[in-house]
Amino acid sequence: MTQVGLAKILNVSKQSVSNWENDNIQPSIEILMKLANIFSVSTDYLLCRDNRRYLEITNLTEEEIAHIQQIISDIIKNK
């Protein structure tokens, strides 16, 4: 995703996105929450307090969720 694309989604300037990336300024709490939703991560992840990532499974069936859990388990076992 480009800075311009993210700026459009968040309704901010490209310069704001650039400043966040370069640690010149910090995003507001409202923007931080929006970023977490856009990238499917926690705000703690964005703040480098947690390295876990999450998958959005809200609209999946129980069977689909079980299948994804099995795939993840298999990948972890084979590491």
Contacts in CASP RR format, 6 or more apart in sequence:
PFRMAT RR
TARGET T0000
AUTHOR 0000-0000-0000
METHOD contacts of the structure
MODEL  1
MTQVGLAKILNVSKQSVSNWENDNIQPSIEILMKLANIFSVSTDYLLCRD
NRRYLEITNLTEEEIAHIQQIISDIIKNK
3 14 0 8 1.000
3 17 0 8 1.000
3 18 0 8 1.000
3 21 0 8 1.000
4 14 0 8 1.000
6 17 0 8 1.000
6 38 0 8 1.000
7 13 0 8 1.000
7 14 0 8 1.000
7 16 0 8 1.000
7 17 0 8 1.000
9 34 0 8 1.000
9 38 0 8 1.000
10 16 0 8 1.000
10 17 0 8 1.000
10 31 0 8 1.000
10 34 0 8 1.000
10 35 0 8 1.000
10 38 0 8 1.000
12 31 0 8 1.000
16 25 0 8 1.000
16 27 0 8 1.000
18 24 0 8 1.000
19 25 0 8 1.000
20 26 0 8 1.000
20 27 0 8 1.000
27 35 0 8 1.000
32 43 0 8 1.000
32 46 0 8 1.000
32 47 0 8 1.000
33 43 0 8 1.000
35 46 0 8 1.000
36 42 0 8 1.000
36 43 0 8 1.000
36 45 0 8 1.000
36 46 0 8 1.000
39 46 0 8 1.000
40 53 0 8 1.000
40 54 0 8 1.000
40 55 0 8 1.000
40 56 0 8 1.000
41 53 0 8 1.000
41 54 0 8 1.000
42 50 0 8 1.000
42 52 0 8 1.000
42 54 0 8 1.000
44 50 0 8 1.000
45 51 0 8 1.000
45 52 0 8 1.000
45 53 0 8 1.000
55 68 0 8 1.000
57 64 0 8 1.000
57 65 0 8 1.000
57 68 0 8 1.000
60 68 0 8 1.000
END
